[in-house]
Amino acid sequence: MFALLRPWQETDGPSNRKVWVRAKGIPLHAWSSGFFQKLVSSFGSLTAIAHVTESKSKLDFAFLQILTPVFKPISWEISAHIVDNPFTIIIDEIQHPPSIATLPTTPIASAHDLSKHA
């Protein structure tokens, strides 16, 4: 039995969505799950890191999955100071996830831990 029956309202929809983003311009010395979490914290929370990103086998982009309350496509340019050096990092939402395995962020396995199981 329903306690309340009323017309649908826009606030009845989802409050978050999971999306993949591609980050360009991250310096190698900042390439870590901790930095990725900080990087996306202004528009969501990190839920997964693509294997090619975690393993550092592809360093031109970081592929990250986030849970975000932002419903418009994400396209941000962030100015960051990393070890007192300025960097511009460009973050864009991608329509299709990387076609590679992903690693969940909890717990995040290091490349050293993964090599033990190979």
C-alpha positions as CSV (number, residue, x, y, z in Angstrom):
1,M,0.0,0.0,0.0
2,F,1.2,3.5,-0.8
3,A,1.6,6.1,1.9
4,L,1.5,8.9,-0.5
5,L,0.5,9.1,-4.2
6,R,1.6,12.3,-6.0
7,P,2.7,13.4,-9.5
8,W,6.4,12.8,-10.4
9,Q,8.8,15.7,-9.6
10,E,12.2,16.4,-10.9
11,T,13.7,15.8,-7.4
12,D,12.4,12.2,-7.6
13,G,15.2,11.3,-10.0
14,P,18.7,10.1,-9.2
15,S,21.0,12.4,-7.3
16,N,24.3,11.0,-8.7
17,R,25.8,9.2,-11.7
18,K,28.9,7.2,-12.4
19,V,31.1,8.5,-15.3
20,W,34.5,7.9,-16.7
21,V,36.8,11.0,-17.0
22,R,40.1,11.4,-18.8
23,A,42.7,13.6,-17.1
24,K,45.6,15.1,-19.2
25,G,48.6,16.9,-17.9
26,I,49.3,15.0,-14.6
27,P,53.0,15.0,-13.9
28,L,54.6,11.6,-13.2
29,H,55.7,12.6,-9.7
30,A,52.0,13.2,-8.8
31,W,50.7,10.0,-10.4
32,S,49.1,8.2,-7.5
33,S,45.6,7.2,-6.3
34,G,45.8,9.8,-3.5
35,F,46.4,12.6,-6.0
36,F,43.6,11.2,-8.3
37,Q,41.2,11.3,-5.3
38,K,42.1,14.9,-4.6
39,L,41.9,15.8,-8.2
40,V,38.3,14.7,-8.6
41,S,37.1,15.7,-5.1
42,S,35.6,19.0,-6.3
43,F,33.1,17.3,-8.5
44,G,32.7,13.8,-7.2
45,S,34.4,10.8,-5.5
46,L,36.8,8.4,-7.1
47,T,35.2,4.9,-7.6
48,A,37.7,3.1,-9.9
49,I,41.0,3.6,-11.6
50,A,41.7,2.1,-15.0
51,H,44.3,-0.6,-15.0
52,V,46.5,1.2,-17.6
53,T,46.4,4.2,-15.2
54,E,47.2,2.3,-12.1
55,S,50.0,0.3,-13.7
56,K,51.5,3.4,-15.3
57,S,51.6,1.6,-18.7
58,K,49.9,4.7,-20.4
59,L,51.0,8.0,-19.0
60,D,49.5,10.5,-21.4
61,F,46.0,10.3,-19.7
62,A,44.7,9.0,-16.4
63,F,41.3,7.2,-16.8
64,L,39.2,7.6,-13.6
65,Q,35.7,6.6,-12.8
66,I,33.8,9.0,-10.5
67,L,30.5,9.2,-8.7
68,T,29.2,12.7,-9.2
69,P,26.2,14.9,-8.6
70,V,27.0,16.8,-11.7
71,F,24.6,15.9,-14.6
72,K,26.1,18.1,-17.3
73,P,29.1,16.6,-19.2
74,I,32.3,17.2,-17.2
75,S,34.9,19.4,-18.9
76,W,37.3,21.2,-16.5
77,E,40.6,22.8,-16.7
78,I,42.4,22.9,-13.3
79,S,45.5,24.9,-12.4
80,A,47.4,23.0,-9.8
81,H,50.7,23.7,-7.9
82,I,52.5,20.4,-7.4
83,V,55.8,20.6,-5.5
84,D,55.7,24.4,-6.1
85,N,55.4,24.0,-9.9
86,P,52.3,25.1,-11.8
87,F,50.5,22.5,-14.0
88,T,47.3,22.7,-16.0
89,I,45.3,19.5,-15.9
90,I,42.4,19.0,-18.3
91,I,39.6,16.7,-17.2
92,D,37.0,15.6,-19.7
93,E,34.1,13.1,-19.4
94,I,34.4,10.2,-21.9
95,Q,31.4,8.4,-23.3
96,H,32.9,4.9,-23.2
97,P,35.0,3.5,-20.5
98,P,38.5,2.4,-21.3
99,S,38.4,-1.1,-22.9
100,I,40.7,-2.4,-20.2
101,A,40.3,-3.9,-16.8
102,T,39.7,-1.5,-13.9
103,L,40.7,-1.6,-10.3
104,P,38.3,-0.6,-7.5
105,T,39.5,2.2,-5.3
106,T,38.9,0.2,-2.1
107,P,41.3,-1.3,-1.5
108,I,43.6,0.1,-4.2
109,A,46.2,-2.5,-5.1
110,S,49.7,-1.2,-5.8
111,A,51.6,-2.5,-8.9
112,H,53.9,-4.3,-6.4
113,D,50.9,-6.1,-4.9
114,L,49.6,-7.1,-8.3
115,S,52.9,-8.6,-9.4
116,K,52.8,-11.0,-6.4
117,H,49.6,-12.6,-7.9
118,A,50.8,-12.8,-11.5
